Amino acid sequence: MKAEELFLIEVAKIHRYWVKTATQVLTDESADLFAFENEDGIRQLQAAIKSANCQEQVESFIDQISAGVVHSILAGLDGSGSLKEISGVSLVDVDGQPLVTYLHELWPDHYMNQTSSS
């Protein structure tokens, strides 16, 4: 398997973990909030989500937003925006071979594969 493929598989796993974690924090009133600064605010959101019975919509929203953030980060690594002018970021595999410079174009397939296999 190519380094790009392995990298994006790992990114997809991380994405899936954080979608699950964020969803749990916002929808499970027994969730431990020790790592969060605004416990009162989170508890208010939990109550509102429970009252509106929109747990699935919350998970879908978190999933889509975080997938967009991942795509934007990959595009930045690929050299879009201001990074395009400085070209200061290069990802290489353990053998020093550069990864493709269009990772953000490969992300949607990994995102779709992870959501269909969840």
Residue pairs with C-beta under 8 A, 6 or more apart in sequence:
3 93
3 94
3 97
3 99
4 99
4 100
4 103
4 106
7 91
7 99
7 103
8 103
8 106
8 107
8 110
9 110
11 70
11 74
11 107
11 110
12 110
12 111
12 113
12 114
13 114
15 66
15 67
15 70
15 111
15 114
16 114
16 118
18 66
19 59
19 62
19 63
19 66
22 62
22 66
23 55
23 58
23 59
23 62
24 31
25 31
25 33
25 36
25 42
26 42
26 45
26 46
26 49
26 58
26 62
27 46
27 49
27 50
27 55
27 58
27 59
28 46
29 43
29 46
29 47
29 50
31 46
33 39
33 42
33 43
36 42
49 55
49 58
63 115
67 107
67 111
70 107
70 111
71 104
71 107
71 108
71 111
72 104
74 103
74 104
74 107
75 81
75 104
76 83
76 89
77 83
77 89
77 91
77 103
77 104
78 101
78 102
78 103
78 104
79 87
79 89
79 101
80 104
83 89
90 98
91 98
91 99
91 103
92 98
92 99
93 99
100 106
